[in-house]
Amino acid sequence: MRRSGTPQPEGTFTTRALLALILPLIAEQFLAVLVGMADTAMVSGVDPNGSAVAAVSTVDTLNLLFIQLFTAMSAGGAVVAAQYLGRGDRKNACAAAKQLMLSTLALATAVTAVIAVFHRQIIGLMDNGSDQNTLNQSYTYLLITAFSYPFLGLYNGGVGLLRAMGNSKTSMWTSAAMNVINIGGNALLIHPCGLGVMGAAISTLTSRMVSAVVILYVMFNPHMPIHLDVPRRQKGYFRFDFPMIRRIFRVGVPNGLENSLFQVGKVLIMGIITTFPTAIRAANGIVNSISSVVNIPGGAIGLAAIAVIGQLVGADKKDEARRYGKKLMTLMYLGVLPLNVALFFVAEPVVRLFSLAEAGVPVAVQMLRLYAVCSVFTWAPSFGMPNILRAAGDARYTMLVSVISMLALRLGASYLLVYAVQPSLSLLGVWIAMHLDWIARGVCFVGRFMGKKWLEKKVI
């Protein structure tokens, strides 16, 4: 990646520099999704009625709520650090890094404490249709994975900062190590040791602990543009710098609220899904796992936007920011196209790789094919474009659009389609509502990008 102060024929970021940033992110995101898929796939053979898959699917909906929260905090810190780096202010970039890690750790620890005390009540709010066996597995999986949140928060903060400075290779290798530990632990604990869902949860916890230690070791390297100072015996090292935290929160809080409320909506929708037969619930969990793979290239490009757009806005290169935003969007469309096309044609054999009851197979195949068709056209503007806007600091707008669209379309339309308009749609009604939400989000975000206000939201 060229320094922003040196003019280049292609602009601040050459095509080679973009590819060097994006390709490791694609690999990392594939590896990250494997963690959730490994848990779902490897517990699918625990019992024939799919209760283990149903339990993991229910809890993962809640886990994603908090994962999105930590990711939003990471994005807020990364945007602030990237804008400081674009301006050439490394001291404040490092200060932002430390405050990001401290505040994320505090938040994650508080969430873990709440879940440790109230995990049964939380599951009770989400699942009112399962037998006691499924509920017990949900309690176990949630409680153990919740203790991984502080480690996951530190890991997300670290990799967000690495991406802000254009270093995506390190986070890729860390993610690879996390997956090796998680899948290896699953292979040992779920079946050979007979721990089932508990074994999957322990493997996830262990992998996140190791990845947090590794990422902290990397971030204490003083030769990196953004790094953490080694703690010394001095007063105030762990003191919160509230002015800096407010800068982080200007992006992180709207982004966190957006992601969290978005996930709350999904939790409420899970309340609808838990009333369906177990085979249909298991099909929904498997569809969620499989569908999360096909848009990984687009998601990786969206993560790259934080470094690219953040540094350009920090350097006050607004024209370049808009031009690179268009370029990144083009790459997102190209990135999501081939995998979605492939998914449409291989949906059934992929579903049959999972130990899913026969009644759930046609449902899962139908949902995946619907997802593949809609995703080609609507995923990039719905989920890629808001990353470009957030990287410039325009996080409040993306929050408002996402929350309103979630409540009005994904949640509201789900209830209407499942219970009022056409109850026979069942799970299909939930997924149709989701795609209506995507269309509305995309229209609003593209319209915002075509205007000028998003380029006036610099956070430093």
C-alpha positions in Angstrom: 0.0 0.0 0.0 1.5 3.3 -1.1 1.7 6.2 1.4 -1.3 8.6 1.0 1.0 11.6 0.4 2.6 10.1 -2.8 0.5 10.5 -6.0 0.1 7.4 -8.0 -1.4 6.9 -11.5 -4.2 4.7 -10.1 -4.8 6.9 -7.1 -3.8 6.5 -3.5 -4.5 2.7 -3.5 -3.3 0.8 -6.5 -5.1 -2.3 -7.8 -2.2 -4.4 -6.5 -2.6 -2.8 -3.1 -6.3 -3.4 -3.0 -5.9 -7.0 -3.9 -3.2 -7.5 -1.3 -5.7 -6.1 1.3 -8.8 -7.9 0.0 -7.6 -11.5 -0.8 -6.4 -12.3 2.7 -9.6 -10.9 4.1 -11.6 -13.2 1.8 -9.6 -16.2 3.1 -10.0 -15.0 6.7 -13.8 -14.6 6.3 -14.1 -18.1 4.9 -12.2 -19.4 7.8 -14.3 -17.4 10.3 -17.5 -18.8 8.9 -16.2 -22.3 9.2 -16.3 -22.0 13.0 -20.1 -21.7 13.0 -20.5 -24.2 10.2 -18.2 -26.7 12.0 -20.3 -26.6 15.1 -23.6 -27.0 13.2 -22.3 -29.8 10.9 -20.4 -31.7 13.6 -23.3 -31.7 16.1 -25.9 -32.7 13.5 -25.2 -36.4 14.1 -25.5 -36.1 17.9 -29.2 -37.1 17.9 -31.6 -38.2 15.1 -34.3 -35.7 15.7 -32.1 -32.6 15.2 -32.4 -31.2 18.7 -28.7 -30.5 19.0 -28.7 -28.5 15.7 -31.8 -26.7 16.8 -30.1 -25.8 20.1 -27.0 -24.5 18.5 -29.0 -22.6 15.9 -31.1 -20.9 18.5 -28.1 -19.9 20.6 -26.0 -18.8 17.6 -28.8 -16.3 16.8 -28.2 -14.7 20.3 -24.4 -15.1 20.0 -24.4 -13.2 16.8 -26.1 -10.3 18.6 -23.1 -9.9 20.8 -20.6 -10.7 18.2 -22.0 -8.0 16.0 -21.8 -5.6 19.0 -18.1 -6.3 19.5 -17.5 -6.1 15.7 -19.2 -2.7 15.7 -16.9 -1.5 18.4 -14.0 -2.8 16.5 -15.2 -1.0 13.3 -15.6 2.3 15.3 -12.0 2.1 16.6 -10.7 1.1 13.1 -12.4 4.0 11.4 -11.0 6.5 13.9 -7.5 4.9 13.7 -7.6 4.8 9.9 -8.6 8.5 9.7 -5.8 9.4 12.0 -3.4 7.3 10.0 -4.6 8.9 6.8 -3.8 12.3 8.4 -0.4 11.1 9.4 -1.1 11.3 13.2 0.3 7.9 14.4 0.3 9.0 18.1 -3.5 9.5 18.2 -4.0 6.4 16.0 -2.2 4.3 18.7 -4.2 6.1 21.5 -7.4 5.1 19.7 -6.2 1.5 19.5 -5.6 1.3 23.3 -9.0 2.8 24.1 -10.7 0.5 21.7 -9.2 -2.6 23.4 -10.0 -1.3 26.9 -13.6 -0.4 26.2 -14.3 -3.6 24.3 -12.9 -5.7 27.0 -15.0 -3.9 29.6 -18.2 -4.3 27.6 -17.6 -8.0 26.7 -16.9 -8.8 30.4 -20.2 -7.1 31.5 -22.2 -9.1 28.8 -20.6 -12.4 30.0 -21.5 -11.6 33.6 -25.2 -11.0 32.7 -25.5 -14.2 30.6 -23.8 -16.2 33.4 -26.6 -15.1 35.8 -29.6 -15.1 33.4 -28.8 -17.6 30.7 -31.9 -19.7 31.5 -34.3 -16.8 31.4 -32.7 -15.5 28.2 -33.2 -18.9 26.5 -36.8 -18.9 27.8 -37.5 -15.6 26.0 -36.2 -17.0 22.8 -37.5 -20.5 22.8 -41.0 -21.4 23.9 -41.6 -24.4 21.7 -38.8 -26.9 22.4 -38.7 -30.0 24.6 -36.5 -30.1 27.7 -33.7 -31.9 26.0 -33.3 -29.1 23.4 -33.6 -26.5 26.1 -30.9 -28.1 28.3 -28.5 -28.2 25.3 -29.2 -24.5 24.6 -28.4 -23.6 28.2 -25.1 -25.4 28.0 -24.0 -24.0 24.7 -24.9 -20.4 25.6 -23.3 -20.5 29.0 -19.9 -21.8 27.8 -19.7 -19.7 24.6 -20.6 -16.6 26.7 -17.3 -17.0 28.6 -15.5 -16.6 25.2 -16.9 -13.0 24.7 -14.0 -11.1 26.4 -11.5 -13.0 24.3 -13.5 -12.5 21.1 -13.8 -8.8 21.9 -10.0 -8.4 22.1 -9.6 -10.5 19.0 -12.1 -8.4 17.0 -10.5 -5.2 18.2 -7.1 -6.3 17.2 -8.0 -7.5 13.7 -10.0 -4.4 13.2 -6.9 -2.3 13.8 -4.8 -4.5 11.6 -7.2 -4.0 8.8 -7.2 -0.2 9.4 -3.5 -0.1 8.6 -3.9 -2.5 5.6 -2.4 -5.5 7.3 -4.9 -8.3 6.6 -2.4 -11.2 6.3 -1.8 -11.4 10.0 -5.5 -11.6 10.9 -5.9 -14.3 8.2 -3.3 -16.5 9.8 -4.8 -16.0 13.2 -8.2 -16.9 11.9 -6.7 -20.1 10.4 -5.2 -21.1 13.8 -8.6 -20.4 15.4 -10.3 -22.8 13.0 -7.8 -25.5 13.4 -8.3 -25.5 17.1 -12.1 -25.3 16.9 -12.5 -28.0 14.3 -9.9 -30.3 16.0 -11.6 -29.8 19.3 -15.0 -30.6 17.8 -13.6 -33.8 16.3 -12.3 -34.9 19.6 -14.9 -33.7 22.1 -18.3 -34.0 20.3 -18.3 -37.7 19.5 -15.2 -39.5 20.8 -15.6 -37.9 24.2 -19.4 -38.0 24.0 -19.8 -34.3 25.1 -22.0 -33.4 22.2 -23.1 -29.7 22.3 -20.9 -29.1 25.3 -17.9 -30.3 23.3 -18.6 -27.8 20.5 -18.9 -25.0 23.0 -15.6 -25.9 24.7 -13.8 -25.9 21.4 -15.2 -22.5 20.4 -14.1 -21.1 23.8 -10.6 -22.5 23.5 -10.1 -21.3 20.0 -11.1 -17.8 20.9 -8.8 -17.7 23.9 -5.8 -18.7 21.9 -6.6 -16.2 19.1 -6.9 -13.4 21.6 -3.5 -14.1 23.0 -2.0 -14.2 19.6 -3.5 -11.0 18.4 -2.5 -9.2 21.5 1.1 -10.4 21.0 1.0 -9.0 17.5 -0.5 -5.6 18.5 2.3 -5.0 21.1 4.8 -4.8 18.2 6.1 -1.2 18.4 7.2 -1.1 14.7 3.7 -1.2 13.4 2.0 2.1 12.5 -0.8 1.3 14.9 0.2 -0.6 18.0 -0.3 -1.0 21.8 2.3 0.2 24.3 3.5 -2.5 26.6 2.0 -2.0 30.1 4.4 -0.7 32.6 4.2 0.1 36.3 2.8 3.5 35.9 -0.4 5.1 37.0 -3.1 5.7 34.4 -2.1 3.1 31.9 -5.6 1.4 32.1 -7.4 4.7 32.4 -10.2 5.4 30.0 -9.7 8.4 27.7 -13.3 9.5 27.3 -12.8 12.1 24.6 -11.1 9.4 22.4 -13.8 6.9 23.4 -16.4 9.3 22.3 -14.8 9.5 18.8 -14.8 5.7 18.7 -18.4 5.6 19.9 -19.5 8.1 17.2 -19.1 5.2 14.8 -19.2 2.3 17.1 -22.4 3.1 19.0 -24.6 3.7 16.0 -23.0 0.7 14.3 -23.4 -1.4 17.5 -27.0 -0.3 17.9 -27.7 -1.0 14.3 -26.1 -4.5 14.4 -27.5 -5.3 17.8 -31.1 -4.2 17.1 -30.8 -5.9 13.8 -29.9 -9.1 15.7 -32.6 -8.5 18.3 -35.0 -8.5 15.4 -33.6 -11.9 14.3 -34.0 -13.1 17.9 -37.6 -12.1 17.8 -38.0 -13.8 14.4 -36.4 -16.9 16.0 -39.4 -16.8 18.4 -41.6 -17.5 15.3 -39.2 -20.2 14.0 -39.2 -22.1 17.3 -42.9 -22.7 16.9 -42.1 -24.7 13.7 -41.4 -28.5 13.8 -37.9 -29.5 14.8 -37.0 -30.6 11.3 -37.9 -27.2 9.9 -36.0 -25.4 12.6 -32.9 -27.6 11.9 -33.3 -26.8 8.2 -33.3 -23.1 9.0 -30.1 -23.5 11.0 -28.4 -25.3 8.2 -29.5 -22.7 5.6 -28.1 -20.0 7.8 -24.8 -21.8 8.0 -24.5 -22.5 4.3 -25.8 -19.1 3.1 -23.2 -17.3 5.2 -20.5 -18.6 2.9 -21.6 -17.3 -0.5 -21.2 -13.6 0.2 -17.9 -13.8 2.0 -16.0 -12.2 -0.9 -18.3 -9.2 -0.7 -18.0 -9.1 3.0 -14.3 -9.1 2.8 -14.3 -6.2 0.4 -16.7 -4.3 2.7 -14.1 -4.8 5.5 -11.4 -3.5 3.2 -13.5 -0.3 2.7 -12.8 0.7 6.3 -9.1 1.0 5.6 -9.5 2.5 2.1 -12.3 5.0 2.6 -11.2 5.8 6.2 -7.7 6.8 5.2 -8.9 8.8 2.2 -11.5 10.7 4.3 -8.8 11.3 7.0 -6.5 12.7 4.3 -9.5 14.9 3.0 -9.4 13.2 -0.4 -13.2 13.3 -0.9 -13.2 12.8 -4.7 -11.0 9.8 -4.4 -13.2 8.4 -1.6 -16.2 8.5 -3.9 -14.3 7.0 -6.8 -12.9 4.1 -4.6 -16.4 3.6 -3.2 -17.7 2.9 -6.7 -14.8 0.6 -7.4 -15.3 -1.3 -4.2 -19.0 -1.8 -5.0 -18.2 -3.1 -8.4 -15.8 -5.6 -6.8 -18.5 -6.6 -4.4 -20.9 -7.5 -7.1 -18.3 -9.5 -8.9 -17.4 -11.2 -5.7 -20.8 -12.4 -4.7 -21.9 -13.5 -8.2 -20.1 -16.8 -8.8 -20.7 -18.5 -5.4 -24.4 -17.6 -5.5 -24.8 -19.0 -9.0 -23.1 -22.2 -7.8 -25.2 -22.4 -4.7 -28.4 -22.3 -6.8 -27.4 -25.4 -8.7 -25.7 -27.5 -5.9 -28.2 -26.6 -3.1 -29.5 -30.1 -2.7 -26.3 -32.1 -2.6 -24.8 -29.5 -0.2 -27.8 -29.8 2.2 -27.5 -33.6 2.1 -23.9 -33.2 3.5 -25.7 -32.4 6.8 -27.5 -35.1 8.9 -30.9 -33.4 8.3 -34.2 -35.2 8.7 -35.7 -35.9 5.3 -38.7 -33.7 6.0 -36.3 -30.7 6.2 -34.3 -31.3 3.0 -36.8 -29.8 0.4 -37.4 -26.8 2.7 -33.7 -26.1 3.1 -33.1 -26.4 -0.7 -36.0 -24.0 -1.5 -34.6 -21.4 1.0 -31.1 -21.7 -0.4 -32.2 -21.2 -4.0 -34.3 -18.2 -3.1 -31.4 -16.8 -1.2 -29.0 -17.3 -4.1 -31.2 -15.5 -6.6 -31.9 -12.5 -4.3 -28.4 -12.2 -3.0 -26.8 -11.6 -6.4 -28.8 -8.4 -6.8 -29.4 -7.1 -3.3 -26.6 -8.1 -1.0 -23.9 -5.6 -2.1 -26.0 -2.4 -1.8 -27.6 -3.7 1.4 -24.5 -4.8 3.3 -21.5 -3.5 1.4 -22.5 0.1 0.8 -23.1 0.9 4.5 -19.5 -0.1 5.3 -18.4 2.6 2.8 -20.6 5.1 4.5 -19.5 4.1 8.0 -15.8 4.4 7.1 -16.4 8.1 6.4 -18.2 8.4 9.7 -21.8 8.4 8.5 -22.8 5.7 10.9 -26.0 7.3 12.3 -27.8 7.3 8.9 -27.0 3.6 8.3 -28.3 2.8 11.8 -31.6 4.6 11.3 -32.2 2.9 7.9 -31.3 -0.5 9.1 -33.4 -0.4 12.3 -36.5 1.0 10.6 -36.2 -1.5 7.7 -35.7 -4.4 10.2 -38.8 -3.5 12.2 -41.1 -2.6 9.3 -40.1 -5.3 6.8 -38.1 -8.2 8.2 -39.9 -8.4 11.5 -43.3 -7.0 10.5 -43.6 -8.8 7.2 -42.5 -12.1 8.9 -45.4 -11.9 11.3 -47.8 -11.0 8.5 -46.7 -13.6 6.0 -46.5 -16.4 8.6 -49.6 -15.7 10.7 -51.9 -13.4 8.8 -51.6 -13.4 5.0 -50.5 -16.9 4.2 -49.8 -19.2 7.2 -48.9 -22.1 4.8 -45.7 -20.2 3.8 -44.1 -21.1 7.1 -40.4 -20.7 6.9 -40.6 -19.3 3.4 -42.5 -16.3 4.7 -39.7 -15.4 7.1 -37.1 -15.5 4.3 -39.2 -13.5 1.9 -39.5 -10.8 4.5 -35.7 -10.8 4.9 -35.2 -10.1 1.2 -37.8 -7.3 1.2 -35.7 -5.8 4.0 -32.5 -6.1 1.9 -34.1 -4.3 -1.1 -35.3 -1.3 1.1 -31.9 -1.0 2.7 -30.0 -1.1 -0.6 -32.2 1.7 -2.1 -31.6 4.0 0.8 -27.9 3.4 1.1 -27.2 3.8 -2.7 -29.2 7.1 -2.6 -27.1 8.4 0.3 -23.9 7.5 -1.5 -24.9 9.4 -4.6 -25.3 12.6 -2.5 -22.6 14.6 -0.6 -23.6 14.4 3.1 -21.8 11.2 3.8 -18.5 12.8 2.9 -19.0 15.5 5.5 -19.0 13.2 8.6 -15.3 12.8 9.3 -14.9 11.8 13.0 -11.5 13.4 13.9 
